[in-house]
Amino acid sequence: MYNKKYIKGKVLIRIGLFLLCSGMLNACTRDVPPGKKVFYYNETSGISSLDPAYAKSQSIMWAIHQLYNTLLEVDSNLVIHPSLAKSWEINEDHTIYTFHLRTDVYFNDDAVFPGGKGRKLVAKDIVFSFQRIIDPKTASSGAWIFNDRIAKNGFIALNDSTFQLKLIRPFQPILGILSMQYCSIVAPESVLKYGADFRSHPCGTGPFRLQYWQEGQVMIFEKNDHYWEKDSLGKRLPYLDAVKISFFDNKATEFLEFRQGRLSFMNDIDPSFKDEILTRNGELREQWRGRIILQKHPYLNTEYFGILVDTTNPLVKNSPLKIKAVRQAINYAINKPQLMMYLRNSIGYPAERGMVPYGLPSGNAEHVKGYTYNPDKARALLKSAGIDFKNVPEIKLLTISTYADIASFAAHAIEQIGLKVQVEVIQKSLLLQQTAQQQALFFRASWIADYPDAENYMAQYYSKNPSPPNYTRYRNPLFDALYEKALIETNDSIRYTLYRQMDQMVIDDAPVVPIFYDEVIHLVQPNITGFYPTSMNMLELRTVDIKLEEK
Amino acid sequence: MARLIFSKFLYGFAVLAGVAILVFFLFQGFGDPARLVLGQSGNAETLKNIRKDLALDQPKWKQFILYMNDLSPISIYSKEEIKEKNIHGLFLGNDTKIGLKFPYLRRSYQSKKSVSEILMDALPATLMLAFAAMFIATIFGIALGVLAAVKKGTWMDTTAIFTSVLGISVPSFFMGIVLAFLFGFLLQSYTHLHMTGSLYDYIPFAGRHLQLQNLVLPAITLGIRPMAIIAQLTRSSMLDVLHQNYIRTAYAKGLSKKRIIWNHVLRNALNPVMTAITGWFAELLAGAFFVEYIFGWNGVGKVTVDALEKLDFPVVMGSVLLTATFFVLVNMLADIMYGILNPRVRVH
């Protein structure tokens, strides 16, 4: 009897094991149907919302860009291009912009429309989408793009295909602003139906639509079969059938996934494995050549150290940093080309010019004169400032952990000229708060262009702007006068000259220590085609194609 | 008996209120959440809108009272608020209503998703992980314990005891990293396990499917500690029982050793072990924080750690309250059970 029971048990165990194993194997072998093109990428910082009103970070902007369209777009050379608006006119005093819309654009199919079929986009949808951004009830993080710029009732639908925008006073960068993801056109039906939950029920006119979203795990976009854009051969875009986004929050894991071919591309390289891929000169290492593609492109992002210069602040009062010559000396003390080579593997360019990076039409980085490494001059400047090297108080350099190595490099360099610097690594939230409330005297920061105009960089130094964006509390009446003049200037070449003058002024007064102009770095699988980095580092998937393996 | 339950209930309620108050005040020392909702740019008006939306524009005491009102089952609301916040419950009154409701946990600062929804999405994964860990701990713990007791004094006994001491003393976050690196990376080609991953994966055009293999490493990591403790408990309890007279009688009757161990010794030795297992379960639900974070397991723990980084107060508060509720419930159940089993514990 025992024997029988024993055998029965053994059989049961075997069946159980078999089921378990087959279940696991089954899980591994399930795959995308052959012939379907899926683009995979990972988002380490997560995506908190698919509502364009909260498109505040790159991760959200990338996803939003796949689901919606804007009136205008910026191409890889930072030139404004038509998108939903096929043409536009500007009145003489540059306060009324009239946009002529495309008439062949339909919203993605969605249950909010009668019969589930997407309806035609009209000018009223644009009024609705923009009005929503400035509505205090939406509490959009992008309300600033229109606040104090758009006239009261300044969004007007003249007819179904004409949209008009009225400004309080001329503001040349407005076209650039309209290309921002905040200005994506949403379907009013969906917003009204879902309210706050519109974040997970997005509906726009973009090349893809949300198919599935398990938050923090996976997000799937499927191709919009009726997308309005076509390529030069008349083939309907996009070429991809789907996009899958994973959410591993560790860059090292992301790289592992990429190596195993489970991600189509990865953005940016983590210090933990950059030496494994790149040489000191920023080239791919021998063993990776041919296996992956490295793409680089200048990025509208300036990494810098900010210095609080508001002399009424007690923090500044007791610090040597209140003296201009000391701030200039710090600028001269850091060997930026060396820093780039050793800490960044030559990703980016040493910031030896102004605050505005390479790539913008104003050409600041070509014309503004910045600081190059010169420790002797730095010491001489400190001497002229009358610094008592024995009793000089210690300066704290605040940074988040990601930039601790760069901060330490800079601190060491500044110590070489006789000042005492201590690097303090703190939480990102704390650093953000301290800089916003003027509690950080010397801090690491970066500025990524919100829209492609030098004005966006210069707004950081306009004394009437609060912090953010004026983190350093820089105040210079001459600068302010130029800034105000540039805002109403409608001739672009005069405007650009003004921005170069302003940039030079900031650099000379040295409330900042520019470190480097960043570069977009993409690692791409060799079977991906039509995928290019841009100056705004936008994820452009409309023209991406995948060479499918022949089986 | 009713009085006992009632007093335990009141006590549990007070504990939860205490937790809520503590978390609220601890959170005030951190940065400004509104600043984190804003991107790099912004102006005063944008920030004002956001502060208003998050109810951060009110004085601290008022923020506190409004929050407690949202959490409390008995609360006062205006008609519009009930509609806006989508609160379900029984309310009396016209414009200002008082009534009974399920606690309203608000919406996340960062994502605007309702906190109850976030927690309900994450809870199944945490429960699954805790169950799996407990399952592993129980099976292997008892097996090791029995082995050690039966082979007392041999190398098997010392090995089992040594392993369990190791299991107790190694912290789970360390063990997690070691296991992930060893089996999810170095030996990946043999084990086919990933370093990180969740219960489900979604493949475009093929749909969602279960990824049970992703459960293996986190469950083992989480289960090692209780396993070690269960092994030790089983061993000592088995040794106790083995010396009892009735076991000697059973041998005298001529029963096989196997039958005696499984049917008589183990059955009697498991009582204290069972008590330990139920106690550990609540601990595992809460203790999964690090393990979930290391393995990217999308449970309550990971949600909480992520929210802490972003100062997403409602989410942190919600998950702390949820975990606290589990503890209170388990303790309450245990107390009531003891009360039923042992009249001496009942309150008079």
Interface residues (C-beta under 8 A of the other chain):
Chain A: L20 G23 M24 N26 A27 C28 R30 D31 V32 P33 K36 V38 G46 S48 S49 D51 Y54 K56 S57 P136 K137 T138 A139 S140 S141 G142 A143 W144 N147 D148 A196 D197 R199 S200 Q211 Y212 Q214 E215 G216 Q217 V218 I220 E222 D241 A242 K244 F248 D249 N250 T253 L256 Q427 K428 S429 L430 L432 Q433 A436 Q437 W447 I448 D450 N456 A459 N465 P466 P468 P469
Chain B: F30 G31 D32 R35 L36 V37 L38 G39 Q40 S41 G42 N43 A44 E45 T46 K48 N49 I50 K52 D53 L54 R107 S108 Q110 S111 K112 K113 S114 I118 D121 F185 H192 M195 T196 S198 Y200 D201 Y202 I203 P204 F205 A206 R208 H209 L210 Q211 L212 Q213 G296 N298 K302 V303 D306 E309 K310 L311
